[in-house]
Amino acid sequence: MSLRSARSLLSAAQHHAAPSTSRALSSSAPAAAKGVLSPLHKTAILRRERAAKGAGRSGQGGNENKVLPLEDAAKLLKERSRKTPNAAFEINITTKPSGSVQLNALRGRVFLPHSCTSSTKRETLYVFAQGAAAQKARDQGADVVGGEELIEQLLNGSLAVPDKLITTSDMFALFQRNPQLARLLGPRGLMPSVKRGTVADDVEQAIKEARGGLDWKGDSKGVVRAAIGRLHFPPDNLADNVHTLLASVSDIALGGTGAVNGVPARVKRPAITRVLISSTQGPGIELADL
């Protein structure tokens, strides 16, 4: 083969190979144009979208990012909340329990210095008692008073589950030996307990405490939510209630009884990592001084 013939064959081969290279490049172009995202990039985009939706729902110009002292936060919420007679301040407490305290056991009762009971909704109170104790419970204003017959009515639904429940010590065995009743009342925090003061022979005192007490309970992540005051409260009254609840929650989170004597000192507490306050119609604001 002559040199001229060899060059001609090489040129023809290159001419046929060029279109296939062009086709390969053109086929990969659309994939690049689509901008295929990595899983990490997709997660970041979804987080931004969720944050934007949350900000839109608040409708308050991004107040969920504010960090304010309690008095300033309360003032802002009053200004932005609808003036209804039943509007309340609500608190959201993030806890960090000690190693010996389980999240699902984070619950207690505290007596707030200033009652924040709704003026339009009255809590129902049932008392399990008999004889003289039952009559005292009726005189003290218990909504339903009775004995073993109340259990069947609760289980079959003919009697609504109450907001609060008290039993005398001689009736306590009715709850201990009835697993169905425990399944009904337990998740609502209504199972009687000597520690919480809901098993008592002095029914008059127990009813007074139940009417003025706040039963609180943490969720599966250790977050406690409760109504802590009304919008018409003066700043000092709201602060008294907030610090009283924080003292009770912190004490139980650290393995204590949750007992609070008087108005606790207004100090930061190691078992509480974050506190938010909101109103019935307003956004949540993180508190800087708690």
C-alpha positions as CSV (number, residue, x, y, z in Angstrom):
1,M,0.0,0.0,0.0
2,S,1.3,3.4,-1.0
3,L,1.7,6.3,1.6
4,R,-1.0,8.2,-0.3
5,S,-3.5,5.3,0.1
6,A,-2.8,4.9,3.8
7,R,-3.5,8.6,4.4
8,S,-6.8,8.4,2.5
9,L,-8.0,5.4,4.6
10,L,-7.0,7.2,7.9
11,S,-9.0,10.4,6.9
12,A,-12.1,8.3,6.0
13,A,-11.9,6.6,9.4
14,Q,-11.8,9.9,11.3
15,H,-14.7,11.3,9.2
16,H,-16.9,8.3,10.3
17,A,-15.9,8.5,14.0
18,A,-16.8,12.2,14.4
19,P,-20.6,11.9,14.3
20,S,-20.7,9.3,17.0
21,T,-18.6,11.5,19.3
22,S,-21.0,14.4,18.6
23,R,-24.0,12.2,19.4
24,A,-22.5,11.0,22.7
25,L,-21.9,14.6,23.7
26,S,-25.4,15.7,22.7
27,S,-27.0,12.8,24.6
28,S,-25.3,13.8,27.9
29,A,-26.2,17.5,27.5
30,P,-29.9,17.2,28.7
31,A,-28.8,15.4,31.9
32,A,-26.5,18.2,32.7
33,A,-29.1,20.8,31.9
34,K,-31.6,19.2,34.3
35,G,-29.2,20.0,37.2
36,V,-29.3,16.6,39.0
37,L,-29.2,17.4,42.8
38,S,-27.4,15.4,45.5
39,P,-29.5,14.0,48.4
40,L,-27.9,16.6,50.7
41,H,-28.8,19.4,48.4
42,K,-32.4,18.2,48.1
43,T,-32.6,18.1,51.9
44,A,-31.3,21.6,52.2
45,I,-33.9,22.9,49.7
46,L,-36.8,21.1,51.6
47,R,-35.7,22.6,54.9
48,R,-35.7,26.1,53.4
49,E,-39.2,25.5,51.9
50,R,-40.5,24.3,55.3
51,A,-39.0,27.3,57.1
52,A,-40.6,29.7,54.5
53,K,-44.0,28.0,55.0
54,G,-43.7,28.3,58.8
55,A,-42.9,32.0,58.5
56,G,-45.9,32.5,56.2
57,R,-48.2,30.8,58.7
58,S,-47.2,33.0,61.6
59,G,-48.2,36.1,59.7
60,Q,-46.4,38.2,62.1
61,G,-43.4,39.4,60.2
62,G,-41.0,36.8,61.5
63,N,-41.6,37.2,65.3
64,E,-40.8,33.5,65.7
65,N,-37.1,34.5,65.4
66,K,-37.3,37.1,68.1
67,V,-35.6,36.6,71.5
68,L,-37.0,39.0,74.1
69,P,-37.2,39.4,77.9
70,L,-40.5,38.1,79.3
71,E,-42.0,41.6,80.0
72,D,-41.2,42.8,76.4
73,A,-42.5,39.5,74.9
74,A,-45.8,39.8,76.8
75,K,-46.2,43.4,75.8
76,L,-45.7,42.5,72.1
77,L,-48.2,39.6,72.3
78,K,-50.8,41.8,73.9
79,E,-50.5,44.3,71.1
80,R,-50.8,41.6,68.4
81,S,-53.4,39.4,69.9
82,R,-57.2,39.7,69.5
83,K,-58.8,41.1,72.6
84,T,-61.0,38.3,73.7
85,P,-61.9,37.8,77.4
86,N,-60.6,34.2,77.3
87,A,-57.2,34.9,75.5
88,A,-54.3,33.3,77.3
89,F,-50.6,33.3,77.5
90,E,-49.2,29.8,76.6
91,I,-45.8,28.5,77.5
92,N,-43.6,26.0,75.8
93,I,-40.7,24.6,77.9
94,T,-37.9,22.5,76.4
95,T,-36.3,20.3,79.1
96,K,-33.1,18.4,79.6
97,P,-33.9,15.8,82.3
98,S,-31.1,14.2,84.3
99,G,-30.1,10.6,83.4
100,S,-32.4,9.1,86.0
101,V,-35.5,10.8,84.8
102,Q,-37.4,9.3,81.7
103,L,-39.0,11.7,79.3
104,N,-42.4,9.9,79.5
105,A,-42.3,10.3,83.3
106,L,-42.0,14.1,83.2
107,R,-45.2,15.3,84.8
108,G,-46.4,17.1,88.0
109,R,-48.8,19.5,89.6
110,V,-48.1,23.0,90.7
111,F,-50.2,25.7,92.4
112,L,-49.8,29.0,90.6
113,P,-49.8,32.2,92.6
114,H,-52.4,33.7,90.2
115,S,-55.2,31.6,88.8
116,C,-55.3,31.5,85.1
117,T,-58.5,29.4,84.9
118,S,-60.7,30.2,81.9
119,S,-63.7,32.4,82.7
120,T,-65.8,30.6,80.2
121,K,-64.8,27.0,80.8
122,R,-65.0,25.2,84.1
123,E,-63.0,22.1,84.7
124,T,-64.9,19.0,85.7
125,L,-63.8,17.3,88.9
126,Y,-64.8,13.7,90.0
127,V,-64.4,12.4,93.5
128,F,-64.4,8.7,94.5
129,A,-65.5,8.7,98.1
130,Q,-68.2,7.2,100.3
131,G,-70.0,8.1,103.5
132,A,-69.1,11.4,105.2
133,A,-66.2,12.0,102.8
134,A,-68.6,11.8,99.9
135,Q,-70.9,14.4,101.5
136,K,-68.0,16.8,102.1
137,A,-67.0,16.4,98.5
138,R,-70.5,17.4,97.3
139,D,-70.6,20.4,99.7
140,Q,-67.2,21.5,98.4
141,G,-68.6,21.6,94.8
142,A,-67.3,18.4,93.2
143,D,-69.1,17.7,89.9
144,V,-69.6,14.0,90.3
145,V,-69.2,12.0,93.6
146,G,-69.5,8.2,93.9
147,G,-67.9,4.8,94.2
148,E,-67.4,1.7,92.2
149,E,-70.5,2.4,90.1
150,L,-68.7,5.3,88.5
151,I,-66.0,3.0,87.0
152,E,-68.4,1.1,84.8
153,Q,-70.0,4.4,83.6
154,L,-66.5,5.7,82.7
155,L,-65.6,2.6,80.8
156,N,-68.8,2.3,78.8
157,G,-68.8,6.0,77.9
158,S,-72.0,7.0,79.7
159,L,-69.9,9.3,81.9
160,A,-67.4,11.6,80.3
161,V,-63.8,11.5,81.3
162,P,-63.2,14.4,83.8
163,D,-60.5,17.1,83.7
164,K,-59.5,16.2,87.3
165,L,-60.0,13.2,89.6
166,I,-59.6,12.6,93.3
167,T,-60.1,9.5,95.4
168,T,-60.0,8.7,99.1
169,S,-57.4,6.1,100.2
170,D,-60.1,3.4,100.9
171,M,-61.2,3.7,97.2
172,F,-57.8,3.7,95.7
173,A,-57.7,-0.1,95.3
174,L,-60.5,0.2,92.7
175,F,-57.9,1.9,90.4
176,Q,-55.0,-0.4,91.2
177,R,-56.8,-3.6,90.2
178,N,-58.5,-2.4,87.0
179,P,-56.1,-2.3,84.0
180,Q,-58.9,-1.0,81.7
181,L,-59.3,2.1,83.9
182,A,-55.6,2.6,83.9
183,R,-55.5,2.5,80.1
184,L,-58.3,5.1,80.0
185,L,-57.0,7.5,82.6
186,G,-53.2,7.0,82.5
187,P,-52.5,8.7,79.1
188,R,-54.6,11.7,80.3
189,G,-52.5,11.9,83.6
190,L,-55.6,11.2,85.7
191,M,-54.6,8.1,87.5
192,P,-54.7,8.9,91.3
193,S,-51.4,9.3,93.0
194,V,-50.4,10.0,96.6
195,K,-47.4,11.9,95.4
196,R,-49.5,14.3,93.3
197,G,-52.1,14.8,96.1
198,T,-55.0,13.1,94.2
199,V,-55.3,10.3,96.8
200,A,-56.3,12.1,100.0
201,D,-58.7,11.6,102.9
202,D,-59.0,15.3,103.5
203,V,-61.3,15.7,100.5
204,E,-62.1,19.4,101.2
205,Q,-58.4,20.4,101.0
206,A,-57.8,18.1,98.1
207,I,-60.7,19.7,96.1
208,K,-59.4,23.3,96.9
209,E,-55.9,22.3,95.6
210,A,-57.4,20.5,92.5
211,R,-59.4,23.6,91.6
212,G,-56.4,25.9,91.8
213,G,-53.7,23.5,90.7
214,L,-52.1,23.1,87.2
215,D,-51.4,19.5,86.1
216,W,-48.6,19.6,83.5
217,K,-47.0,16.8,81.5
218,G,-44.1,16.6,79.1
219,D,-44.5,15.0,75.6
220,S,-42.3,12.3,74.2
221,K,-39.5,14.8,73.6
222,G,-39.7,16.3,77.1
223,V,-41.5,19.5,76.0
224,V,-44.0,20.9,78.5
225,R,-46.9,23.1,77.2
226,A,-49.4,24.9,79.4
227,A,-51.6,28.0,79.8
228,I,-49.7,30.2,82.2
229,G,-51.8,33.4,82.4
230,R,-54.4,35.7,80.9
231,L,-53.7,38.6,78.6
232,H,-55.0,41.0,81.2
233,F,-52.4,39.9,83.8
234,P,-50.0,42.6,85.0
235,P,-46.3,41.8,84.2
236,D,-45.4,40.8,87.8
237,N,-48.3,38.3,88.0
238,L,-47.4,36.7,84.7
239,A,-43.7,36.5,85.8
240,D,-44.7,34.9,89.2
241,N,-46.7,32.2,87.3
242,V,-43.9,31.5,84.8
243,H,-41.2,31.2,87.4
244,T,-43.3,29.0,89.6
245,L,-44.0,26.6,86.7
246,L,-40.4,26.6,85.7
247,A,-39.3,25.8,89.2
248,S,-41.7,22.8,89.4
249,V,-40.7,21.5,85.9
250,S,-37.0,21.9,86.6
251,D,-37.1,20.2,90.0
252,I,-38.9,17.1,88.6
253,A,-36.6,17.0,85.6
254,L,-33.6,16.8,88.0
255,G,-35.2,14.0,90.0
256,G,-37.1,16.0,92.7
257,T,-40.7,16.1,93.8
258,G,-41.7,19.3,92.0
259,A,-42.6,21.0,95.3
260,V,-42.5,24.8,95.2
261,N,-42.5,26.9,98.3
262,G,-43.6,30.5,97.7
263,V,-42.6,32.4,94.6
264,P,-39.3,30.9,93.4
265,A,-36.3,33.1,92.7
266,R,-36.2,34.3,89.1
267,V,-33.1,32.5,88.0
268,K,-32.0,30.3,85.1
269,R,-32.5,26.6,85.6
270,P,-30.1,23.9,84.3
271,A,-32.8,21.4,83.4
272,I,-34.5,23.9,81.1
273,T,-32.9,24.7,77.7
274,R,-35.5,26.9,76.0
275,V,-38.7,28.7,76.8
276,L,-41.2,30.1,74.3
277,I,-44.3,32.2,75.1
278,S,-47.2,32.8,72.9
279,S,-50.8,34.0,73.0
280,T,-53.9,32.2,71.9
281,Q,-53.7,34.1,68.5
282,G,-50.1,35.2,68.4
283,P,-46.7,33.8,67.4
284,G,-44.2,32.1,69.7
285,I,-41.4,34.3,71.1
286,E,-38.3,32.8,72.8
287,L,-37.6,34.3,76.2
288,A,-34.1,35.7,76.7
289,D,-34.2,36.0,80.5
290,L,-35.3,32.5,81.5
